[in-house]
Amino acid sequence: MVFPILPFFAAGKDLKSVTEAKPFISLTGQALLDLSKTSVEEAAAFIEENKSYKFVCGLLQPGHQVSDDDIVRFVNCGIAVLFIASEEEANRLQQLGVPQERLALDNGSAYVSQFEIVQDFAKDRIIDASSLTESQMAQALLSSIKTDREDKLYTTLVVDTYQRCLGLVYSSEESVKMAIEKQVGVYFSRSRNEIWVKGLTSGNTQKLVNIQLDCDGDALKFVVVQEGKKSDFCHLNTASCYGEFQHGLVGLEQLLRQRMENAPEKSYTRRLFNDPALLTAKIKEEAEELTEANTKSEVSWEAADLFYFAMVKLVASGVSLEDVERNLHVKHLKITRRKGDAKPKFVKQEAKPEPAQEAGATLTGDIELEVVSGKDKEGVAAALSRPIQRTSEIMHLVNPIVEKVRAEGNKALIELTSKFDGVQLEQPVLEAPFPEEYLDGLTQEMRDALDLSMENVRKFHEAQLQKETLEVETQPGVLCSRFPRPIERVGLYIPGGTAVLPSTALMLGVPARVAQCKEIVFASPPRKSDGRVSPEVVYVAQKVGASKIVLAGGAQAVAAMAYGTETIPKVDKILGPGNQFVTAAKMYVQNDTQALCSIDMPAGPSEVLVIADENADADFVASDLLSQAEHGIDSQVILVGIALSEQKIAEIQQAVHDQALQLPRVDIVRKCIAHSSIILCNSSEEAFDMSNDYAPEHLILQIKDAAKYVPLVFNAGSVFVGAYTPESCGDYSSGTNHTLPTYGYARQYSGVNTSTFQKFITAQSVTPQGLENIGRAVMTVAKVEGLDAHRNAVKIRMQKLGLLPESFQ
């Protein structure tokens, strides 16, 4: 839990004046800065000057104007967690490269985070630092801690700033208040039955740095700096109540500080302090010896020597181990890192010059895929591994949203749309017939493009429609049948907000209409500019006969369709792609028996696998790879090459680089391609085995006589056959559906098709002749299973028909 108060340094407040006026606030060890009106330089200065604040977070207010570049700079200067208002902002920041665990999402009453500070931080515990008092801090701490001791004292662990245990003591309410007020070690002495100010008589005083509360809320931890005569904690004049510490790096640092003050003039340590040239030479010498060490004992021995001389350098320069650890912590928080290459003079080969910055790119270096040999099993496994989905963490955020909509209906939907999408609605639903003004801005060219795409999708999906009843007579007098029926009410989720995705609307809406679903409900987040959904989506909704458009996105839209509200009908099935919050909400409702709502399929990041041979056009291959890479940094982009020459690989790499630099989303592409691969195979059989094992969402065949290889495909969402069949055609207008299984689910799931919107009911009709043919078999199996009522249902009928002897039991 750490400290139960998060001090908020509000915008416009002078950070330095607040910290100087209220130094006790640093005891919390944490701070929340308003980044909307705080510069990166001010935040960096705060972090550097206030080292007691171990975790500094940043608040991005709804509608903030902080640029993406500055957000990255904030994170890279030491901002541990970003407090944000919406799922859309979370998705955008993750695409920017901010890890999910570095985001805390507003769920209404708290900011929820998976980082080291806390998991949930209730808003009523976030207090303006300028108004915070010692009394408030003490009260918050005391109201959060519990004890089962009869004397009502609190177990308190005392550690130094390196987290080394000094001793175990006890605190009372009064001692806690005094410790916060004076910022020194104050405890309760059980032997004297009184307040104990550490060092008041011995002189071994303590400066209090932080106070922390453990995860169960039943123990305190005081982080202190020992000061005074001997800086010993124990009354036996030892550093801790458990004896002296092992002489590690911290002990070496303390010893060297003493030696810098009182080492004999001719001692070796004094020489090192007085002769910088000698110290530099020894550091280089020991570093070289470490690089040449081979055995475990050699490496540990040489590392110890190097650490010694490095510690002399640190102490001589006034740098502490804490300073080094703080720098390591900041580097750990960085989301963009240096390549890590050594300086040219330390490598044997000549370093390659860095390429010049090219137009359109904000990062430097070639945009190219890693090349992996098919014989390298570990390399292939790494190339084909998919990003880990943190389902439990996302569910932790989604569950309260779903439950809120389920309980409060439209009220919750309006509130959450305002919070997550920044749009204040009067009603969360647009009813058909949709007002003409919602089609404003829709050009004739776009209408024609949508009409063509919808007609092609209709043709292909209507050909799939199963109308006839299947009948099979399994025995004379036993007729089994199966007949299709449409799923009555379907909810179609169309991602939106800042993006326009009419293709998803038509890919879901047209098959639903072909299947003759009685009610089609769209859901799409409204635009911030005018609170409407895009005219393209409204046009498709009108064309497919949608009854309503829910003006909401994310988990809240899924919940509204799954459970229904005052104006939104409960649907029987929810379909459509979305971010991880949408996917988690779909998984949640399909497992809730009160929702009684199925979904189309599980989902993960989008992916493509291209199989290419020496005949492939490098420009075509590159364009297919990039069309997937621009979806997001977590997209999977894989090229499996069949007997590719070095020249062909180079042509493809160059085409990827050249085309990528012309794209508006080049930064996203660059990050995606950085973890993408070309896997080299020797034969088509090897390539297709690899593809079938991976089970890609999109499989593109850029090989000679591509059509004849389709029979080798067993696992894929959709296949794009031949050089002139880019994935884009299937995404928009060819007629196949682009809502496809990802994350390897193509092994078990099909893409959306007409039968996705249907269910199939079986029936059977048994005549007396049929009962005579199968009745005894039914009774025999039922008897073995111990289901006598099942057996009796057949027995009674057969007896009345005279098909069993009277003695039959």
C-alpha positions in Angstrom: 0.0 0.0 0.0 3.0 2.3 0.7 1.5 5.6 2.0 -2.3 6.1 1.9 -2.1 9.7 0.6 -0.9 10.8 -2.8 0.1 14.5 -2.7 -1.1 16.4 -5.8 1.0 19.3 -7.0 -1.6 21.2 -8.9 -1.0 23.2 -12.1 0.1 26.7 -11.5 1.5 25.9 -8.1 5.2 26.7 -7.6 6.6 23.2 -7.0 9.7 24.4 -5.2 7.8 26.7 -2.8 5.4 23.9 -1.8 8.1 21.4 -1.1 10.1 24.0 0.9 7.1 25.1 2.9 5.9 21.6 3.6 9.0 19.3 3.8 7.0 16.7 5.7 5.1 15.8 2.5 8.2 13.9 1.2 7.6 11.3 3.9 4.9 9.9 1.6 7.6 9.0 -0.9 5.2 9.8 -3.8 3.8 12.7 -5.7 1.4 13.4 -8.5 2.2 16.3 -10.8 -0.3 18.0 -13.1 1.4 17.6 -16.5 -1.1 19.6 -18.3 0.5 22.8 -17.1 3.9 21.6 -15.9 6.8 21.7 -18.3 9.1 18.7 -18.8 12.0 20.8 -17.4 10.0 21.6 -14.3 9.1 17.9 -13.8 12.7 16.8 -14.3 13.9 19.4 -11.8 11.3 18.3 -9.2 12.5 14.7 -9.6 16.2 15.6 -9.4 15.8 18.0 -6.4 13.4 15.9 -4.3 15.1 12.5 -4.0 12.8 11.4 -1.2 9.9 11.1 -3.7 10.7 7.7 -4.9 7.7 7.5 -7.2 6.6 10.6 -9.1 3.4 10.2 -11.2 1.8 12.5 -13.7 -1.8 13.5 -14.4 -3.0 14.1 -17.9 -6.3 16.0 -17.6 -9.1 15.2 -20.0 -8.7 17.3 -23.2 -5.0 18.0 -22.3 -2.8 19.6 -25.0 0.4 17.8 -24.0 2.2 16.7 -27.2 3.2 13.1 -27.8 6.8 14.1 -27.8 6.5 15.7 -24.4 4.6 12.7 -23.0 7.6 10.5 -24.0 9.9 13.1 -22.4 7.9 13.1 -19.2 8.1 9.4 -19.0 11.8 9.3 -19.8 12.7 11.9 -17.2 11.3 9.8 -14.4 7.5 10.0 -14.4 6.6 6.5 -13.2 2.9 6.3 -14.0 0.5 8.4 -16.1 -2.9 9.0 -14.6 -5.4 9.2 -17.5 -9.1 9.5 -18.1 -10.1 7.2 -20.9 -9.5 3.8 -22.5 -8.9 5.6 -25.8 -6.1 7.6 -24.3 -4.7 4.4 -22.8 -4.7 2.7 -26.3 -3.1 5.8 -27.9 -0.4 6.0 -25.3 0.4 2.3 -25.6 0.7 2.8 -29.4 3.1 5.6 -28.5 5.2 3.0 -26.6 4.1 3.6 -23.0 3.7 0.2 -21.4 0.3 -0.7 -20.1 1.7 -1.1 -16.5 2.7 2.5 -16.6 -0.9 3.7 -17.0 -3.5 4.3 -14.3 -7.0 4.6 -15.6 -9.8 6.6 -14.0 -12.6 4.2 -13.2 -14.8 6.8 -11.6 -13.8 6.6 -7.9 -10.2 5.6 -8.3 -7.2 5.5 -10.6 -6.3 1.8 -11.2 -2.7 0.9 -11.9 -0.5 -2.2 -11.9 2.7 -0.3 -11.0 4.7 -0.5 -7.8 2.9 2.4 -6.0 -0.5 0.9 -5.6 -3.1 -0.9 -7.6 -6.0 1.3 -6.8 -5.7 5.0 -5.7 -9.0 6.3 -4.5 -9.6 9.9 -5.6 -10.4 11.0 -2.1 -6.8 10.1 -1.1 -5.3 12.4 -3.7 -4.9 15.7 -1.9 -3.6 19.0 -3.0 -0.1 19.3 -1.6 -0.4 23.0 -0.9 -3.2 22.4 1.6 -1.9 19.2 3.1 -1.0 19.3 6.8 0.9 17.0 9.2 -2.3 16.3 11.0 -4.0 15.1 7.7 -1.1 12.8 6.9 -1.0 11.3 10.4 -4.8 10.8 10.4 -4.7 9.1 7.0 -1.9 6.8 8.1 -3.5 5.9 11.4 -6.9 5.3 9.8 -5.3 2.8 7.4 -3.3 0.7 9.9 -4.6 -1.9 12.2 -3.2 -3.9 15.1 -4.3 -7.0 17.0 -2.0 -6.2 20.0 -3.6 -5.5 23.3 -1.5 -2.5 23.9 -2.6 -1.0 20.5 1.0 -0.5 19.4 2.0 -0.9 15.7 4.8 -3.1 14.6 7.4 -0.9 12.9 10.3 -2.1 10.8 13.2 0.4 10.6 15.4 0.3 7.5 18.1 2.5 6.0 17.9 4.0 2.6 19.4 0.8 1.1 16.5 -1.1 2.6 18.8 -2.9 5.1 17.0 -3.8 8.3 18.2 -1.8 11.4 15.7 -3.2 13.9 12.1 -3.9 14.9 10.4 -1.4 17.2 6.8 -0.3 18.0 4.9 2.9 17.4 1.9 4.4 19.0 -0.6 6.9 17.6 1.2 9.7 19.4 4.7 8.6 18.3 3.5 8.5 14.6 2.1 12.0 14.8 5.3 13.3 16.4 7.5 11.5 13.8 5.6 13.1 11.0 5.7 16.5 12.6 9.5 16.4 13.4 10.6 14.2 10.5 12.8 12.1 12.8 12.7 8.6 14.2 10.1 8.6 17.0 8.8 5.4 18.5 7.2 4.0 21.7 9.4 2.3 24.3 7.6 -0.7 25.8 10.2 -1.0 28.6 9.9 2.6 29.7 6.2 2.9 28.6 6.8 6.3 27.0 7.6 8.1 23.7 11.1 7.3 22.5 12.8 9.9 20.3 15.7 7.9 18.8 19.1 9.3 19.7 17.8 11.9 22.1 20.2 10.7 24.8 22.8 8.6 22.9 23.2 11.2 20.1 22.6 8.5 17.4 19.8 10.4 15.9 17.7 9.5 12.9 16.4 11.6 10.0 13.1 10.2 8.8 13.0 9.8 5.0 9.8 7.8 4.2 7.0 6.1 6.0 5.4 3.1 4.3 2.5 0.8 5.1 2.6 -2.9 4.2 0.1 -4.7 1.9 -2.0 -6.0 4.8 -2.1 -2.7 6.6 -0.8 -4.1 9.9 2.9 -3.0 9.9 4.8 0.2 9.3 8.2 0.7 7.7 10.3 3.7 8.6 13.1 4.5 6.1 15.7 6.5 8.0 19.2 8.0 7.7 21.4 7.3 10.8 23.1 10.5 12.0 25.0 11.6 15.1 28.1 10.4 16.8 28.5 6.8 15.6 25.5 6.4 13.4 24.7 3.1 15.1 21.1 1.9 15.6 21.5 -0.7 18.3 22.2 0.1 22.0 25.0 -2.4 21.7 26.7 0.0 19.3 26.2 -2.0 16.2 24.8 -0.9 12.9 21.7 -3.0 13.4 20.0 -5.0 16.1 21.0 -8.1 14.2 24.7 -7.3 14.3 27.0 -5.7 11.7 26.2 -5.7 8.0 28.1 -7.7 5.5 30.9 -5.7 4.0 29.3 -5.2 0.5 29.1 -2.2 -1.8 27.4 -0.1 0.9 30.0 -0.9 3.4 32.7 -0.2 0.9 31.2 3.2 0.2 31.1 4.0 3.9 34.7 2.9 4.4 36.0 4.9 1.4 34.2 8.0 2.7 36.1 7.6 6.0 39.4 6.9 4.1 39.0 10.1 2.0 38.9 12.0 5.3 41.6 10.2 7.3 43.6 7.8 5.2 47.4 7.9 5.9 49.2 10.2 3.4 51.3 7.4 1.8 48.5 4.8 1.7 47.4 3.4 -1.7 43.8 4.6 -1.2 45.1 8.1 -0.5 47.2 7.9 -3.8 44.0 7.0 -5.7 42.1 10.0 -4.3 45.0 12.3 -5.0 46.0 11.0 -8.4 43.0 11.1 -10.9 45.3 9.8 -13.7 46.2 6.7 -11.7 42.6 6.0 -10.8 41.5 6.3 -14.4 44.2 3.9 -15.5 43.3 1.4 -12.8 39.6 1.5 -13.8 40.5 0.8 -17.5 42.9 -1.9 -16.5 40.4 -3.7 -14.3 37.7 -3.3 -16.9 39.9 -4.9 -19.5 40.8 -7.8 -17.2 37.1 -8.4 -16.5 36.4 -8.7 -20.2 39.2 -11.3 -20.5 38.0 -13.3 -17.5 36.4 -16.7 -18.4 35.7 -18.8 -15.4 33.1 -18.0 -12.7 35.8 -17.3 -10.1 37.8 -15.2 -12.5 34.8 -13.1 -13.4 33.7 -12.5 -9.8 37.3 -11.7 -8.7 37.9 -9.2 -11.5 34.4 -7.6 -11.1 35.2 -7.1 -7.4 38.4 -5.2 -8.3 36.6 -3.1 -10.9 33.8 -2.3 -8.3 36.5 -1.2 -5.8 38.1 1.3 -8.2 34.7 2.5 -9.5 33.6 3.1 -5.9 36.7 5.2 -5.3 35.8 7.3 -8.4 32.2 7.7 -7.1 33.3 8.8 -3.6 36.0 11.1 -5.0 33.3 12.7 -7.2 30.8 13.1 -4.4 28.5 10.5 -6.0 26.6 8.0 -3.8 25.3 4.5 -4.6 21.9 6.0 -4.2 22.7 8.4 -7.0 23.7 5.5 -9.2 20.6 3.5 -8.3 18.4 6.5 -9.0 19.9 6.8 -12.5 19.3 3.1 -13.0 15.7 3.6 -12.0 15.2 6.5 -14.4 16.8 4.4 -17.2 14.5 1.5 -16.4 11.5 3.9 -16.8 12.6 5.0 -20.3 10.4 3.8 -23.1 12.9 4.6 -25.8 16.5 3.5 -25.4 19.9 4.0 -27.0 21.0 1.1 -29.3 23.6 0.2 -26.7 26.5 -0.1 -29.2 30.0 0.4 -27.8 32.1 3.4 -28.9 34.1 2.6 -32.1 37.4 2.4 -30.3 36.2 -0.5 -28.1 35.2 -2.8 -31.0 37.4 -4.4 -33.6 35.4 -3.8 -36.7 34.9 -0.3 -38.0 31.6 1.2 -36.8 29.0 1.9 -39.5 28.1 5.6 -39.9 24.6 6.4 -38.8 22.3 7.2 -41.7 21.0 10.7 -42.0 17.6 11.6 -40.9 15.1 11.1 -43.7 12.0 13.1 -44.4 8.9 11.9 -42.6 10.8 10.0 -39.9 11.2 11.0 -36.3 13.7 8.3 -35.5 16.9 7.3 -37.4 18.2 4.0 -38.8 17.0 1.5 -41.4 13.5 0.2 -41.1 14.2 -3.5 -41.7 13.1 -6.9 -40.5 15.3 -9.4 -38.6 16.4 -12.3 -40.8 16.1 -15.7 -39.1 17.1 -19.1 -40.5 14.5 -21.8 -40.5 17.1 -24.1 -38.9 17.3 -21.8 -35.9 14.5 -23.3 -33.8 14.8 -20.9 -31.0 15.0 -17.9 -33.4 11.9 -19.1 -35.3 10.0 -19.7 -32.0 10.8 -16.1 -30.9 9.8 -14.7 -34.3 6.5 -16.5 -34.2 5.7 -15.7 -30.6 2.8 -13.4 -30.0 2.6 -10.5 -27.5 1.4 -11.6 -24.0 -2.1 -10.5 -23.3 -2.6 -9.4 -19.7 -6.2 -10.6 -19.4 -6.5 -10.5 -15.7 -5.1 -6.9 -15.5 -7.6 -5.7 -18.2 -10.5 -7.6 -16.5 -9.6 -5.7 -13.3 -10.4 -2.5 -15.2 -13.3 -3.7 -17.2 -15.4 -5.4 -14.5 -16.5 -2.3 -12.7 -17.4 -0.6 -16.0 -19.6 -3.5 -17.1 -21.3 -3.7 -13.7 -22.0 0.0 -13.6 -23.8 -0.1 -17.0 -25.6 -3.2 -16.0 -26.9 -1.6 -12.8 -27.5 2.0 -13.9 -28.3 1.7 -17.6 -28.4 4.9 -19.7 -27.3 7.0 -16.8 -24.0 5.1 -16.6 -23.6 5.1 -20.4 -23.9 8.9 -20.6 -21.6 9.3 -17.7 -18.9 6.9 -19.0 -19.1 8.4 -22.6 -18.5 11.8 -21.1 -15.6 10.5 -19.1 -13.9 8.2 -21.7 -14.8 9.9 -24.9 -15.1 13.5 -23.8 -18.6 13.9 -25.2 -21.7 15.0 -23.2 -24.8 13.3 -24.6 -28.5 13.8 -23.8 -29.4 10.4 -25.1 -27.0 7.5 -25.7 -28.9 6.1 -28.7 -29.7 7.2 -32.2 -33.0 5.7 -33.5 -33.8 4.7 -37.0 -34.7 6.3 -39.4 -31.5 8.2 -38.9 -31.7 12.0 -39.4 -30.4 13.2 -42.8 -28.0 15.7 -41.1 -26.0 12.7 -39.8 -25.1 12.0 -43.5 -23.6 15.5 -43.9 -20.2 15.5 -45.5 -20.7 12.1 -47.2 -19.5 12.5 -50.8 -21.0 10.7 -53.8 -17.6 9.0 -54.4 -17.7 7.5 -50.9 -21.4 6.4 -51.4 -20.4 4.7 -54.6 -17.4 3.0 -52.9 -19.5 1.8 -50.0 -22.3 0.6 -52.3 -19.9 -1.4 -54.4 -18.2 -3.0 -51.4 -21.6 -3.8 -49.8 -22.9 -5.4 -53.0 -19.8 -7.6 -53.3 -20.0 -8.6 -49.6 -23.7 -9.4 -50.1 -23.1 -11.6 -53.1 -20.5 -13.7 -51.4 -22.4 -14.0 -48.1 -25.7 -14.7 -49.8 -24.1 -17.6 -51.6 -23.2 -19.0 -48.2 -26.7 -18.7 -46.8 -28.1 -22.0 -45.8 -31.9 -22.0 -46.3 -32.9 -25.6 -46.9 -33.8 -28.1 -44.2 -31.3 -31.1 -44.1 -33.2 -34.4 -43.7 -31.6 -37.9 -43.2 -33.5 -41.1 -42.5 -31.1 -42.9 -40.2 -33.3 -46.0 -39.9 -36.7 -46.8 -41.5 -39.1 -44.7 -39.5 -36.5 -42.4 -38.0 -36.1 -39.1 -39.7 -33.5 -36.6 -38.5 -33.4 -33.0 -39.7 -31.5 -29.8 -39.2 -32.9 -26.3 -40.2 -31.4 -22.8 -39.9 -32.8 -19.9 -38.1 -31.3 -16.4 -37.8 -30.0 -15.1 -34.5 -32.8 -12.7 -33.6 -30.9 -9.7 -32.1 -27.3 -8.9 -32.9 -25.0 -6.1 -31.6 -22.3 -5.0 -34.0 -19.4 -3.1 -32.4 -17.7 -0.6 -34.8 -14.5 1.0 -33.4 -14.4 4.7 -34.0 -13.9 8.0 -32.1 -10.9 9.5 -33.8 -10.9 6.8 -36.6 -13.5 6.2 -39.4 -14.1 2.5 -39.9 -17.1 2.0 -42.3 -15.5 -1.2 -43.6 -16.1 -2.9 -40.3 -19.7 -1.7 -40.3 -20.4 -3.2 -43.7 -18.5 -6.4 -43.0 -20.7 -7.1 -40.0 -23.9 -5.4 -41.1 -24.3 -7.0 -44.6 -24.1 -10.7 -43.4 -26.5 -9.9 -40.6 -29.0 -8.6 -43.1 -28.4 -11.5 -45.4 -29.0 -13.9 -42.5 -32.3 -12.0 -41.8 -31.6 -11.1 -38.2 -34.7 -9.4 -36.9 -32.8 -6.6 -35.1 -29.4 -5.2 -35.9 -27.9 -2.7 -33.3 -24.7 -0.8 -34.1 -22.5 0.6 -31.4 -19.7 3.1 -32.1 -18.0 5.8 -30.0 -19.1 9.4 -30.8 -16.7 12.0 -32.2 -15.5 14.6 -29.8 -16.1 17.4 -32.4 -19.9 17.0 -32.6 -21.0 14.0 -30.6 -22.0 12.1 -33.7 -20.7 8.9 -35.4 -19.1 9.3 -38.8 -21.6 9.7 -41.7 -20.1 6.6 -43.4 -21.1 4.4 -40.5 -24.6 5.9 -40.4 -24.9 5.3 -44.2 -24.0 1.6 -43.8 -26.3 1.3 -40.7 -29.2 2.8 -42.8 -28.4 0.4 -45.7 -28.4 -2.8 -43.7 -31.5 -1.8 -41.7 -30.0 -1.2 -38.3 -32.7 -0.2 -35.7 -30.3 1.8 -33.5 -26.8 3.2 -33.1 -25.5 3.2 -29.6 -23.4 6.3 -29.2 -20.7 4.7 -27.0 -17.5 2.7 -27.3 -15.3 0.4 -25.2 -16.5 -1.9 -22.5 -19.5 0.3 -21.7 -21.0 -0.2 -25.2 -20.5 -4.0 -25.0 -22.2 -4.1 -21.6 -25.2 -1.9 -22.8 -25.9 -4.4 -25.7 -25.3 -7.5 -23.5 -27.7 -6.5 -20.7 -29.8 -3.9 -22.4 -30.8 -0.5 -20.9 -34.0 1.6 -20.9 -33.6 2.4 -24.7 -31.1 -0.2 -25.9 -32.4 -3.7 -26.5 -30.6 -6.7 -25.1 -28.9 -8.6 -27.9 -28.2 -12.3 -28.3 -24.8 -12.0 -29.9 -22.1 -9.3 -30.0 -19.7 -9.1 -32.9 -16.9 -6.9 -34.0 -13.3 -6.0 -33.3 -12.0 -3.6 -30.7 -9.2 -2.8 -28.3 -8.3 -5.0 -25.4 -11.0 -3.4 -23.2 -13.7 -4.3 -25.8 -12.3 -7.8 -26.1 -12.2 -8.3 -22.3 -15.8 -7.0 -22.0 -17.0 -9.5 -24.7 -15.3 -12.3 -22.9 -16.9 -11.2 -19.6 -20.5 -11.1 -20.9 -20.3 -14.4 -22.8 -19.4 -16.1 -19.5 -22.2 -14.4 -17.5 -25.3 -16.5 -17.5 -27.4 -13.4 -16.7 -26.3 -11.8 -20.0 -27.0 -15.0 -22.1 -25.0 -13.4 -24.9 -22.5 -15.1 -27.2 -19.6 -13.4 -29.2 -18.1 -13.9 -32.5 -14.5 -15.0 -31.5 -11.6 -14.1 -29.1 -9.3 -11.5 -30.5 -5.7 -10.2 -30.3 -3.5 -7.8 -32.2 -3.8 -7.9 -36.0 -1.3 -10.1 -38.0 -0.1 -11.1 -41.4 2.1 -13.9 -42.7 3.4 -13.6 -46.2 4.9 -16.6 -48.0 7.2 -15.4 -50.9 9.6 -17.0 -53.3 12.3 -15.7 -55.6 9.6 -14.8 -58.2 7.8 -12.3 -55.8 7.8 -8.6 -56.5 9.8 -7.0 -53.7 7.6 -3.8 -53.8 4.4 -5.9 -53.6 5.8 -7.9 -50.6 6.9 -4.8 -48.8 3.5 -3.1 -49.3 1.7 -6.1 -47.8 4.0 -6.2 -44.8 3.5 -2.4 -44.2 -0.2 -2.5 -44.6 -0.3 -4.7 -41.5 2.5 -2.9 -39.6 0.6 0.5 -39.7 -2.2 -1.0 -37.5 -0.1 -0.7 -34.4 3.2 -1.5 -32.7 2.0 -4.8 -31.5 0.9 -6.0 -34.9 2.5 -9.3 -36.1 4.3 -9.0 -39.4 6.1 -12.1 -40.7 7.6 -13.0 -44.1 8.4 -16.6 -44.7 10.8 -16.9 -47.6 11.2 -20.0 -49.8 14.8 -20.3 -51.0 15.2 -16.5 -51.2 18.5 -15.2 -52.5 20.6 -12.6 -50.6 19.7 -10.1 -53.4 16.0 -10.7 -53.1 16.1 -10.3 -49.3 18.0 -7.0 -49.8 15.5 -5.8 -52.3 12.6 -6.5 -49.9 14.4 -4.8 -47.0 15.1 -1.7 -49.2 11.5 -1.6 -50.4 10.2 -1.8 -46.8 12.4 1.0 -45.8 11.6 3.3 -48.8 7.9 2.8 -48.6 7.7 3.1 -44.8 9.3 6.6 -44.9 6.4 7.8 -47.1 3.7 6.8 -44.6 2.2 9.2 -42.1 2.3 6.5 -39.5 6.0 5.8 -40.0 6.8 5.9 -36.3 4.3 3.1 -35.6 5.6 1.2 -38.6 9.2 1.5 -37.4 8.4 0.1 -34.0 6.4 -2.7 -35.4 9.0 -3.7 -38.0 11.7 -3.6 -35.3 10.2 -6.9 -33.9 9.2 -8.4 -37.2 11.1 -11.1 -39.0 12.0 -12.8 -42.3 12.2 -16.5 -41.8 14.1 -18.4 -44.4 12.9 -21.9 -45.5 14.2 -24.3 -48.1 10.9 -25.6 -49.4 7.3 -24.8 -49.8 6.4 -27.8 -47.5 8.5 -26.3 -44.7 6.9 -22.8 -45.3 3.3 -24.1 -45.2 4.0 -26.3 -42.1 5.3 -23.2 -40.4 2.3 -21.1 -41.5 -0.2 -23.8 -40.4 1.4 -24.0 -37.0 1.3 -20.2 -36.6 -2.3 -20.0 -37.9 -2.2 -16.4 -39.1 -5.2 -14.0 -39.4 -4.1 -13.0 -42.9 -2.1 -15.4 -45.1 -0.7 -13.9 -48.4 0.8 -16.2 -51.1 3.3 -14.3 -53.2 4.7 -17.4 -54.9 4.6 -18.9 -58.4 1.4 -20.8 -59.2 0.0 -19.6 -55.9 -3.4 -21.2 -56.4 -2.1 -24.7 -56.5 -0.8 -24.3 -53.0 -4.1 -23.4 -51.4 -4.8 -27.1 -50.6 -1.8 -27.0 -48.3 -3.5 -24.3 -46.1 -5.2 -25.8 -43.0 -5.1 -22.9 -40.5 -5.6 -19.3 -41.6 -8.3 -16.6 -41.2 -8.3 -15.6 -44.8 -5.9 -16.4 -47.8 -4.8 -13.8 -50.4 -3.8 -15.8 -53.5 -1.3 -14.4 -56.0 0.7 -11.2 -56.6 -2.3 -9.0 -57.4 -4.3 -9.9 -54.3 -3.3 -7.6 -51.5 -4.9 -7.9 -48.1 -6.5 -4.5 -48.6 -8.9 -5.9 -51.2 -10.3 -8.3 -48.6 -10.3 -5.6 -46.0 -12.7 -3.5 -48.0 -14.3 -4.6 -51.3 -13.6 -8.1 -52.7 -16.5 -9.7 -50.9 -14.8 -11.8 -48.2 -15.1 -10.8 -44.6 -12.3 -9.0 -42.8 -13.4 -9.9 -39.3 -11.0 -12.8 -38.7 -9.6 -14.9 -35.9 -6.2 -13.7 -34.6 -3.7 -14.8 -32.0 -3.7 -18.4 -33.4 -7.4 -18.9 -33.0 -7.6 -19.7 -36.7 -6.9 -23.2 -35.6 -10.4 -23.4 -34.1 -12.4 -20.5 -35.4 -13.6 -19.3 -38.8 -13.8 -15.6 -39.8 -17.2 -14.0 -39.7 -19.5 -15.4 -42.3 -23.3 -15.8 -42.9 -23.6 -18.8 -40.5 -22.0 -16.6 -37.8 -25.4 -14.9 -37.7 -27.4 -18.2 -37.8 -28.1 -21.0 -35.4 -29.0 -24.5 -36.5 -31.8 -26.5 -34.8 -32.1 -30.2 -35.1 -35.4 -32.2 -35.1 -36.3 -35.8 -35.2 -39.5 -37.7 -36.0 -39.9 -41.3 -35.0 -42.8 -43.6 -36.2 -43.8 -46.9 -34.6 -41.6 -48.6 -37.1 -38.7 -46.4 -36.1 -39.3 -47.0 -32.4 -39.2 -50.7 -33.1 -35.8 -50.3 -34.8 -34.1 -48.2 -32.2 -36.1 -48.6 -29.0 -34.2 -51.6 -27.6 -30.9 -49.8 -28.2 -32.1 -46.7 -26.3 -33.3 -48.7 -23.3 -30.0 -50.7 -23.2 -27.8 -47.6 -23.0 -30.2 -45.8 -20.6 -30.1 -48.8 -18.2 -26.3 -48.8 -18.2 -26.3 -45.1 -17.4 -28.8 -45.6 -14.6 -31.3 -43.2 -16.1 -34.5 -45.2 -15.6 -36.9 -42.4 -16.6 -35.2 -42.2 -20.0 -35.6 -46.0 -20.4 -39.2 -45.9 -19.3 -40.2 -43.2 -21.8 -39.4 -45.7 -24.6 -40.6 -48.8 -22.8 -44.1 -47.4 -22.2 -44.6 -46.5 -25.9 -43.3 -49.8 -27.1 -45.5 -51.7 -24.7 -48.6 -49.8 -25.9 -47.7 -50.5 -29.5 -47.3 -54.2 -28.6 -43.7 -54.2 -29.5 -42.5 -55.7 -26.2 -43.6 -59.0 -24.5 -45.7 -58.6 -21.4 -42.9 -60.1 -19.3 -40.4 -57.5 -20.5 -38.9 -55.6 -17.5 
